[in-house]
Amino acid sequence: MSLLDFTANRRAFLNPPRARPWPYPPRTTVGTPNIVLIVADDLGYGDLSCYGSSIYTPNVDQMAQEGVRFTQFNSASPVCSPSRAGWMTGRYPTRVGIPAC
């Protein structure tokens, strides 16, 4: 195998053929759920009044009343940057180069 063959194969791999257009009409968005994910730094389970805290949080309470409240969750790290890296990549934060400081 020559260097020219490798280059041609690599270029073919990096530039795949264009996909055909989707033959079906797009789905309608009527009735699909809207999801809002709020990631807050240093916010504990008992820091919101909808979970029993004495701190007044009316806007979050309204969202909790109108939507779904989750009571069990896990985090990749207790601090900001590693937990966000774990959430965004789906990997342990140290594996993407963001250790817990």
PyMOL commands that set and color helices and strands:
alter all, ss='L'
color gray80, all
select helices_A, chain A and resi 3-14+45-47+49-51+58-66+80-89+93-96
alter helices_A, ss='H'
color red, helices_A
deselect
rebuild
show_as cartoon
